Amino acid sequence: MNDTPSTRPEDVLAAVDRTPYGAVVRDEARRRQMVYESLISGPDPIGREIGQQLRDGNLNPRDLLTVGDYQAFLSRARAQAERLDLADLAAAAYSAAADDPDPDPERPHADRGWAGYGDESSGERPWR
């Protein structure tokens, strides 16, 4: 039997969904606010500016690519994301899910998992 956790995004997200973090990540407004605040509190001045612009509604995520001054920051962020170890992330998600094996059955959309989530208005595709 293979004890290595799956690194397929939908499997990792399903594991996260079974933890208290699932409700946070599934709540789009809360998730966006956390991302914006993370950018604002980060060490990079361009990242802080981006976070403030997004938080204040002066810029939407789709517009980031049109601002030339943000290109280097976005390229670095993309490179960091590409280096993300999905196996480590999956192991952490499965470990956290195992710590909370009985998710709240009353949680809205508990049977949907991640299907249908995403912000189609900004071009994000929903998780399926």
MODELLER restraints for C-alpha pairs under 7 A, 6 or more apart:
rsr = mdl.restraints
at = mdl.atoms
rsr.add(forms.Gaussian(group=physical.xy_distance, feature=features.Distance(at['CA:5:A'], at['CA:90:A']), mean=6.16, stdev=0.5))
rsr.add(forms.Gaussian(group=physical.xy_distance, feature=features.Distance(at['CA:5:A'], at['CA:91:A']), mean=5.99, stdev=0.5))
rsr.add(forms.Gaussian(group=physical.xy_distance, feature=features.Distance(at['CA:6:A'], at['CA:90:A']), mean=6.69, stdev=0.5))
rsr.add(forms.Gaussian(group=physical.xy_distance, feature=features.Distance(at['CA:7:A'], at['CA:86:A']), mean=5.82, stdev=0.5))
rsr.add(forms.Gaussian(group=physical.xy_distance, feature=features.Distance(at['CA:7:A'], at['CA:87:A']), mean=5.68, stdev=0.5))
rsr.add(forms.Gaussian(group=physical.xy_distance, feature=features.Distance(at['CA:7:A'], at['CA:90:A']), mean=5.62, stdev=0.5))
rsr.add(forms.Gaussian(group=physical.xy_distance, feature=features.Distance(at['CA:10:A'], at['CA:128:A']), mean=6.74, stdev=0.5))
rsr.add(forms.Gaussian(group=physical.xy_distance, feature=features.Distance(at['CA:12:A'], at['CA:90:A']), mean=5.31, stdev=0.5))
rsr.add(forms.Gaussian(group=physical.xy_distance, feature=features.Distance(at['CA:12:A'], at['CA:93:A']), mean=6.32, stdev=0.5))
rsr.add(forms.Gaussian(group=physical.xy_distance, feature=features.Distance(at['CA:14:A'], at['CA:113:A']), mean=6.49, stdev=0.5))
rsr.add(forms.Gaussian(group=physical.xy_distance, feature=features.Distance(at['CA:15:A'], at['CA:93:A']), mean=5.54, stdev=0.5))
rsr.add(forms.Gaussian(group=physical.xy_distance, feature=features.Distance(at['CA:15:A'], at['CA:94:A']), mean=5.39, stdev=0.5))
rsr.add(forms.Gaussian(group=physical.xy_distance, feature=features.Distance(at['CA:15:A'], at['CA:97:A']), mean=5.57, stdev=0.5))
rsr.add(forms.Gaussian(group=physical.xy_distance, feature=features.Distance(at['CA:16:A'], at['CA:22:A']), mean=5.36, stdev=0.5))
rsr.add(forms.Gaussian(group=physical.xy_distance, feature=features.Distance(at['CA:16:A'], at['CA:93:A']), mean=5.31, stdev=0.5))
rsr.add(forms.Gaussian(group=physical.xy_distance, feature=features.Distance(at['CA:16:A'], at['CA:97:A']), mean=6.38, stdev=0.5))
rsr.add(forms.Gaussian(group=physical.xy_distance, feature=features.Distance(at['CA:18:A'], at['CA:97:A']), mean=5.33, stdev=0.5))
rsr.add(forms.Gaussian(group=physical.xy_distance, feature=features.Distance(at['CA:18:A'], at['CA:100:A']), mean=6.98, stdev=0.5))
rsr.add(forms.Gaussian(group=physical.xy_distance, feature=features.Distance(at['CA:18:A'], at['CA:101:A']), mean=6.96, stdev=0.5))
rsr.add(forms.Gaussian(group=physical.xy_distance, feature=features.Distance(at['CA:18:A'], at['CA:103:A']), mean=5.50, stdev=0.5))
rsr.add(forms.Gaussian(group=physical.xy_distance, feature=features.Distance(at['CA:19:A'], at['CA:96:A']), mean=6.35, stdev=0.5))
rsr.add(forms.Gaussian(group=physical.xy_distance, feature=features.Distance(at['CA:19:A'], at['CA:97:A']), mean=5.11, stdev=0.5))
rsr.add(forms.Gaussian(group=physical.xy_distance, feature=features.Distance(at['CA:19:A'], at['CA:100:A']), mean=5.87, stdev=0.5))
rsr.add(forms.Gaussian(group=physical.xy_distance, feature=features.Distance(at['CA:19:A'], at['CA:103:A']), mean=6.81, stdev=0.5))
rsr.add(forms.Gaussian(group=physical.xy_distance, feature=features.Distance(at['CA:24:A'], at['CA:30:A']), mean=6.47, stdev=0.5))
rsr.add(forms.Gaussian(group=physical.xy_distance, feature=features.Distance(at['CA:24:A'], at['CA:31:A']), mean=6.35, stdev=0.5))
rsr.add(forms.Gaussian(group=physical.xy_distance, feature=features.Distance(at['CA:25:A'], at['CA:31:A']), mean=5.43, stdev=0.5))
rsr.add(forms.Gaussian(group=physical.xy_distance, feature=features.Distance(at['CA:33:A'], at['CA:55:A']), mean=6.95, stdev=0.5))
rsr.add(forms.Gaussian(group=physical.xy_distance, feature=features.Distance(at['CA:36:A'], at['CA:51:A']), mean=4.52, stdev=0.5))
rsr.add(forms.Gaussian(group=physical.xy_distance, feature=features.Distance(at['CA:36:A'], at['CA:52:A']), mean=6.99, stdev=0.5))
rsr.add(forms.Gaussian(group=physical.xy_distance, feature=features.Distance(at['CA:36:A'], at['CA:54:A']), mean=6.62, stdev=0.5))
rsr.add(forms.Gaussian(group=physical.xy_distance, feature=features.Distance(at['CA:36:A'], at['CA:55:A']), mean=5.86, stdev=0.5))
rsr.add(forms.Gaussian(group=physical.xy_distance, feature=features.Distance(at['CA:37:A'], at['CA:51:A']), mean=6.57, stdev=0.5))
rsr.add(forms.Gaussian(group=physical.xy_distance, feature=features.Distance(at['CA:39:A'], at['CA:47:A']), mean=5.31, stdev=0.5))
rsr.add(forms.Gaussian(group=physical.xy_distance, feature=features.Distance(at['CA:39:A'], at['CA:48:A']), mean=5.21, stdev=0.5))
rsr.add(forms.Gaussian(group=physical.xy_distance, feature=features.Distance(at['CA:39:A'], at['CA:51:A']), mean=4.92, stdev=0.5))
rsr.add(forms.Gaussian(group=physical.xy_distance, feature=features.Distance(at['CA:40:A'], at['CA:47:A']), mean=6.62, stdev=0.5))
rsr.add(forms.Gaussian(group=physical.xy_distance, feature=features.Distance(at['CA:40:A'], at['CA:48:A']), mean=3.97, stdev=0.5))
rsr.add(forms.Gaussian(group=physical.xy_distance, feature=features.Distance(at['CA:40:A'], at['CA:49:A']), mean=6.96, stdev=0.5))
rsr.add(forms.Gaussian(group=physical.xy_distance, feature=features.Distance(at['CA:40:A'], at['CA:51:A']), mean=4.98, stdev=0.5))
rsr.add(forms.Gaussian(group=physical.xy_distance, feature=features.Distance(at['CA:40:A'], at['CA:52:A']), mean=6.19, stdev=0.5))
rsr.add(forms.Gaussian(group=physical.xy_distance, feature=features.Distance(at['CA:41:A'], at['CA:48:A']), mean=6.58, stdev=0.5))
rsr.add(forms.Gaussian(group=physical.xy_distance, feature=features.Distance(at['CA:42:A'], at['CA:48:A']), mean=6.33, stdev=0.5))
rsr.add(forms.Gaussian(group=physical.xy_distance, feature=features.Distance(at['CA:46:A'], at['CA:70:A']), mean=6.91, stdev=0.5))
rsr.add(forms.Gaussian(group=physical.xy_distance, feature=features.Distance(at['CA:46:A'], at['CA:73:A']), mean=6.85, stdev=0.5))
rsr.add(forms.Gaussian(group=physical.xy_distance, feature=features.Distance(at['CA:53:A'], at['CA:59:A']), mean=5.39, stdev=0.5))
rsr.add(forms.Gaussian(group=physical.xy_distance, feature=features.Distance(at['CA:54:A'], at['CA:60:A']), mean=5.82, stdev=0.5))
rsr.add(forms.Gaussian(group=physical.xy_distance, feature=features.Distance(at['CA:62:A'], at['CA:122:A']), mean=6.12, stdev=0.5))
rsr.add(forms.Gaussian(group=physical.xy_distance, feature=features.Distance(at['CA:64:A'], at['CA:70:A']), mean=6.89, stdev=0.5))
rsr.add(forms.Gaussian(group=physical.xy_distance, feature=features.Distance(at['CA:65:A'], at['CA:71:A']), mean=6.88, stdev=0.5))
rsr.add(forms.Gaussian(group=physical.xy_distance, feature=features.Distance(at['CA:114:A'], at['CA:127:A']), mean=5.43, stdev=0.5))
rsr.add(forms.Gaussian(group=physical.xy_distance, feature=features.Distance(at['CA:114:A'], at['CA:128:A']), mean=6.22, stdev=0.5))
rsr.add(forms.Gaussian(group=physical.xy_distance, feature=features.Distance(at['CA:115:A'], at['CA:126:A']), mean=6.59, stdev=0.5))
rsr.add(forms.Gaussian(group=physical.xy_distance, feature=features.Distance(at['CA:115:A'], at['CA:127:A']), mean=5.38, stdev=0.5))
rsr.add(forms.Gaussian(group=physical.xy_distance, feature=features.Distance(at['CA:115:A'], at['CA:128:A']), mean=4.65, stdev=0.5))
rsr.add(forms.Gaussian(group=physical.xy_distance, feature=features.Distance(at['CA:116:A'], at['CA:126:A']), mean=5.14, stdev=0.5))
rsr.add(forms.Gaussian(group=physical.xy_distance, feature=features.Distance(at['CA:116:A'], at['CA:127:A']), mean=6.32, stdev=0.5))
rsr.add(forms.Gaussian(group=physical.xy_distance, feature=features.Distance(at['CA:116:A'], at['CA:128:A']), mean=6.93, stdev=0.5))
rsr.add(forms.Gaussian(group=physical.xy_distance, feature=features.Distance(at['CA:117:A'], at['CA:126:A']), mean=4.65, stdev=0.5))
rsr.add(forms.Gaussian(group=physical.xy_distance, feature=features.Distance(at['CA:117:A'], at['CA:127:A']), mean=5.73, stdev=0.5))
rsr.add(forms.Gaussian(group=physical.xy_distance, feature=features.Distance(at['CA:118:A'], at['CA:124:A']), mean=5.69, stdev=0.5))
rsr.add(forms.Gaussian(group=physical.xy_distance, feature=features.Distance(at['CA:118:A'], at['CA:125:A']), mean=5.68, stdev=0.5))
rsr.add(forms.Gaussian(group=physical.xy_distance, feature=features.Distance(at['CA:118:A'], at['CA:126:A']), mean=4.05, stdev=0.5))
rsr.add(forms.Gaussian(group=physical.xy_distance, feature=features.Distance(at['CA:118:A'], at['CA:127:A']), mean=6.48, stdev=0.5))
rsr.add(forms.Gaussian(group=physical.xy_distance, feature=features.Distance(at['CA:119:A'], at['CA:125:A']), mean=6.74, stdev=0.5))
rsr.add(forms.Gaussian(group=physical.xy_distance, feature=features.Distance(at['CA:119:A'], at['CA:126:A']), mean=6.85, stdev=0.5))
